[in-house]
Amino acid sequence: MSNDEGDPVARAAEKGMLQITYSQDLHERLGIWPSNIPGFDQAEGVIFFLDLDGQEVVAPIQVVGTVDTSDDTWLWAWDNPSVFEPLKQAALHVRAFGEKHRSADLTTASFPCTYEEAWRFAAIAFELTGGFNAYSVPQDHGWIFVILQGAPKPRAS
């Protein structure tokens, strides 16, 4: 058992990371996890990639936040004007959880953070919103962290 069992934020992060690790491993073994660098379409609210058979698949997403690797800074989706409003719901849920439990990391819009540390926030969002999986999408100067809200399915033509 963790030393953080009394801290609901730490507990959510730990449980979320365990579930993300399990989900990514299982999806890889089943051949439904991406074998290439994905992209995402905010207007459609989906992530897309090629599965292991080379078929394009999509899954609904929520954006958690971004890491700018040029200065190692995290920015929550709820404060990012580049993220479409419908894709901020998971991040807003995390912020409300942070307000309830007085967590500065979950309620401060931007702060120093590495790529590795950002997975903690994706894990919390995953745990709190019942995500299907989590992924980091490479972008210029950083990464966008998303929660998949459903299973990947073939993209409609």
URPERA-V471931 format. One record per residue. N is the residue number from 1. PHI is phi in whole degrees, 0 to 359 (999 if undefined). OMEGA is omega in degrees with one decimal (999 if undefined). Layout:
BEGIN
n:N phi:PHI omega:OMEGA
n:N phi:PHI omega:OMEGA
END
This chain:
BEGIN
n:1 phi:999 omega:-178.8
n:2 phi:288 omega:173.7
n:3 phi:285 omega:-176.4
n:4 phi:261 omega:-173.0
n:5 phi:300 omega:178.4
n:6 phi:271 omega:-177.2
n:7 phi:259 omega:-176.1
n:8 phi:297 omega:178.9
n:9 phi:290 omega:178.2
n:10 phi:297 omega:179.0
n:11 phi:296 omega:178.5
n:12 phi:296 omega:178.7
n:13 phi:296 omega:-179.1
n:14 phi:295 omega:179.9
n:15 phi:296 omega:179.0
n:16 phi:298 omega:179.3
n:17 phi:295 omega:177.2
n:18 phi:299 omega:-179.5
n:19 phi:292 omega:178.1
n:20 phi:297 omega:179.4
n:21 phi:301 omega:178.6
n:22 phi:298 omega:-178.1
n:23 phi:297 omega:-179.0
n:24 phi:295 omega:178.5
n:25 phi:296 omega:-180.0
n:26 phi:297 omega:-178.4
n:27 phi:295 omega:177.2
n:28 phi:297 omega:-179.7
n:29 phi:294 omega:179.4
n:30 phi:275 omega:178.7
n:31 phi:78 omega:178.8
n:32 phi:248 omega:177.7
n:33 phi:259 omega:-172.7
n:34 phi:298 omega:174.8
n:35 phi:254 omega:-179.8
n:36 phi:220 omega:178.3
n:37 phi:283 omega:-177.7
n:38 phi:278 omega:170.5
n:39 phi:227 omega:174.2
n:40 phi:213 omega:-177.5
n:41 phi:238 omega:-178.6
n:42 phi:294 omega:-178.4
n:43 phi:299 omega:177.4
n:44 phi:275 omega:-177.6
n:45 phi:71 omega:-176.7
n:46 phi:226 omega:167.1
n:47 phi:259 omega:177.6
n:48 phi:223 omega:-179.8
n:49 phi:194 omega:174.6
n:50 phi:266 omega:175.5
n:51 phi:282 omega:-176.1
n:52 phi:294 omega:176.7
n:53 phi:267 omega:179.4
n:54 phi:85 omega:179.6
n:55 phi:272 omega:177.4
n:56 phi:286 omega:178.8
n:57 phi:233 omega:179.4
n:58 phi:227 omega:174.5
n:59 phi:215 omega:177.3
n:60 phi:293 omega:-176.5
n:61 phi:227 omega:163.4
n:62 phi:233 omega:177.8
n:63 phi:268 omega:178.8
n:64 phi:270 omega:-178.6
n:65 phi:175 omega:-178.1
n:66 phi:228 omega:170.6
n:67 phi:243 omega:173.7
n:68 phi:268 omega:-175.8
n:69 phi:282 omega:177.2
n:70 phi:287 omega:178.1
n:71 phi:223 omega:-179.9
n:72 phi:49 omega:-179.7
n:73 phi:235 omega:174.2
n:74 phi:267 omega:172.6
n:75 phi:225 omega:177.9
n:76 phi:295 omega:178.1
n:77 phi:302 omega:-177.3
n:78 phi:297 omega:178.9
n:79 phi:246 omega:-176.5
n:80 phi:260 omega:-177.8
n:81 phi:293 omega:178.6
n:82 phi:281 omega:-179.4
n:83 phi:268 omega:179.1
n:84 phi:296 omega:-176.2
n:85 phi:309 omega:-178.1
n:86 phi:298 omega:-177.7
n:87 phi:268 omega:-178.5
n:88 phi:262 omega:-171.6
n:89 phi:299 omega:179.0
n:90 phi:296 omega:179.2
n:91 phi:296 omega:176.6
n:92 phi:295 omega:177.0
n:93 phi:296 omega:177.6
n:94 phi:296 omega:179.3
n:95 phi:298 omega:178.1
n:96 phi:298 omega:176.4
n:97 phi:298 omega:178.4
n:98 phi:295 omega:176.6
n:99 phi:295 omega:180.0
n:100 phi:298 omega:-175.7
n:101 phi:256 omega:175.6
n:102 phi:52 omega:179.2
n:103 phi:256 omega:-179.4
n:104 phi:298 omega:-179.9
n:105 phi:299 omega:-176.7
n:106 phi:268 omega:-176.9
n:107 phi:239 omega:176.3
n:108 phi:264 omega:-171.9
n:109 phi:299 omega:-174.5
n:110 phi:214 omega:-178.9
n:111 phi:193 omega:178.8
n:112 phi:299 omega:-176.3
n:113 phi:193 omega:175.9
n:114 phi:268 omega:176.3
n:115 phi:304 omega:-178.6
n:116 phi:297 omega:179.4
n:117 phi:293 omega:-178.3
n:118 phi:296 omega:178.2
n:119 phi:299 omega:177.0
n:120 phi:299 omega:-179.3
n:121 phi:288 omega:174.6
n:122 phi:297 omega:179.9
n:123 phi:295 omega:178.6
n:124 phi:296 omega:178.6
n:125 phi:298 omega:178.8
n:126 phi:300 omega:-177.9
n:127 phi:295 omega:-175.3
n:128 phi:285 omega:-174.6
n:129 phi:252 omega:179.0
n:130 phi:66 omega:-178.9
n:131 phi:297 omega:177.1
n:132 phi:271 omega:177.2
n:133 phi:189 omega:178.7
n:134 phi:225 omega:-179.2
n:135 phi:209 omega:172.5
n:136 phi:249 omega:-177.1
n:137 phi:257 omega:-180.0
n:138 phi:292 omega:177.1
n:139 phi:223 omega:174.7
n:140 phi:304 omega:176.7
n:141 phi:63 omega:176.5
n:142 phi:161 omega:-174.0
n:143 phi:221 omega:171.4
n:144 phi:253 omega:179.3
n:145 phi:263 omega:-178.0
n:146 phi:234 omega:173.2
n:147 phi:251 omega:173.8
n:148 phi:283 omega:-177.3
n:149 phi:258 omega:178.3
n:150 phi:189 omega:-178.4
n:151 phi:290 omega:174.4
n:152 phi:297 omega:-179.9
n:153 phi:226 omega:177.3
n:154 phi:305 omega:179.9
n:155 phi:287 omega:177.8
n:156 phi:291 omega:-179.0
n:157 phi:286 omega:999
END
